[in-house]
């Protein structure tokens, strides 16, 4: 498996493509490298070291969602790809930003939130 390279130029180009004037929202990317960029953008709504309730997590996702995909699917992708960890105690669950996603690609440290 080749290592995915994600640099600021690639990130900016995708973001520009997703936010250009369209009549409808773009579909969530199917390509793994593009998914990582999309999920990273969403994850930037959350502060490292802070635990979030499900309600707060969902609201943060909704606020950053650029796609014609619901927040539940994006939340699932965030967890699966190591951007968010689900923390369970006896009665409640909370969510905490994680840096495990850094293992999925070679991220340029010039991208905000990477270094």
C-alpha positions as CSV (number, residue, x, y, z in Angstrom):
1,X,0.0,0.0,0.0
2,X,1.4,3.4,-0.9
3,X,1.6,6.1,1.6
4,X,-0.9,8.9,1.0
5,X,0.7,12.4,0.9
6,X,-1.4,15.3,2.0
7,X,0.1,18.8,1.5
8,X,-1.3,22.3,1.9
9,X,-1.7,22.7,-1.9
10,X,-3.7,19.5,-2.2
11,X,-5.8,20.5,0.8
12,X,-6.6,24.0,-0.5
13,X,-7.4,22.7,-4.0
14,X,-10.0,20.2,-2.6
15,X,-11.5,22.8,-0.3
16,X,-11.8,25.3,-3.2
17,X,-13.5,22.6,-5.3
18,X,-15.9,21.7,-2.6
19,X,-16.8,25.3,-1.8
20,X,-17.1,26.6,-5.3
21,X,-20.5,27.8,-6.4
22,X,-22.7,24.8,-7.0
23,X,-26.5,24.4,-7.2
24,X,-26.2,21.5,-4.7
25,X,-23.8,20.3,-2.0
26,X,-21.1,18.0,-3.3
27,X,-21.2,14.3,-2.3
28,X,-18.9,13.1,0.4
29,X,-15.7,11.8,-1.3
30,X,-15.2,8.1,-2.0
31,X,-11.4,8.4,-2.4
32,X,-9.6,7.7,0.9
33,X,-7.2,10.6,0.5
34,X,-10.0,13.1,-0.2
35,X,-12.0,11.6,2.7
36,X,-9.2,12.3,5.1
37,X,-9.0,15.9,4.0
38,X,-12.8,16.3,4.4
39,X,-12.8,14.7,7.8
40,X,-9.8,16.8,8.9
41,X,-11.7,20.0,7.9
42,X,-14.7,18.8,10.0
43,X,-12.5,17.9,12.9
44,X,-11.1,21.3,13.1
45,X,-14.3,22.4,14.8
46,X,-13.1,20.6,17.9
47,X,-10.4,21.4,20.4
48,X,-7.8,18.8,21.3
49,X,-8.1,17.5,24.9
50,X,-11.8,18.5,25.3
51,X,-14.5,15.9,25.7
52,X,-17.7,16.6,23.8
53,X,-21.2,15.3,24.4
54,X,-23.0,13.6,21.5
55,X,-25.1,16.7,21.0
56,X,-22.1,19.0,20.9
57,X,-20.3,16.7,18.6
58,X,-23.2,16.5,16.2
59,X,-23.6,20.3,16.2
60,X,-19.9,20.8,15.5
61,X,-20.2,18.4,12.6
62,X,-23.3,20.1,11.2
63,X,-21.6,23.5,11.4
64,X,-18.6,22.3,9.3
65,X,-20.3,19.9,6.9
66,X,-19.8,20.9,3.3
67,X,-21.4,17.8,1.9
68,X,-24.7,16.2,1.0
69,X,-24.1,13.6,3.8
70,X,-25.7,13.6,7.2
71,X,-23.8,14.2,10.4
72,X,-24.3,10.6,11.6
73,X,-22.3,9.3,8.6
74,X,-19.6,11.9,9.1
75,X,-19.4,11.1,12.8
76,X,-19.0,7.4,12.0
77,X,-16.2,8.2,9.5
78,X,-14.5,10.5,12.1
79,X,-14.5,7.6,14.6
80,X,-13.5,4.9,12.0
81,X,-10.6,7.0,10.7
82,X,-9.1,8.0,14.1
83,X,-10.2,11.7,14.2
84,X,-12.5,11.2,17.2
85,X,-12.5,8.6,20.0
86,X,-15.7,7.5,21.8
87,X,-15.2,7.5,25.5
88,X,-17.7,5.4,27.5
89,X,-18.2,5.4,31.2
90,X,-21.0,3.6,33.1
91,X,-23.9,5.8,32.0
92,X,-22.8,8.2,29.3
93,X,-20.6,8.5,26.3
94,X,-18.5,11.4,25.2
95,X,-16.2,12.1,22.3
96,X,-12.7,13.3,22.3
97,X,-10.5,14.5,19.3
98,X,-7.8,12.0,18.5
99,X,-4.6,12.2,16.5
100,X,-4.7,8.5,15.3
101,X,-5.7,9.8,11.9
102,X,-2.1,11.0,11.4
103,X,-1.2,7.3,10.9
104,X,-3.4,7.1,7.8
105,X,-1.3,9.5,5.6
106,X,1.8,11.5,5.5
107,X,0.4,14.9,6.6
108,X,2.5,18.0,5.9
109,X,3.0,19.8,9.2
110,X,2.2,23.2,7.5
111,X,-1.5,22.1,7.5
112,X,-3.3,23.7,10.5
113,X,-4.0,21.2,13.3
114,X,-1.3,18.7,12.2
115,X,1.8,19.8,14.0
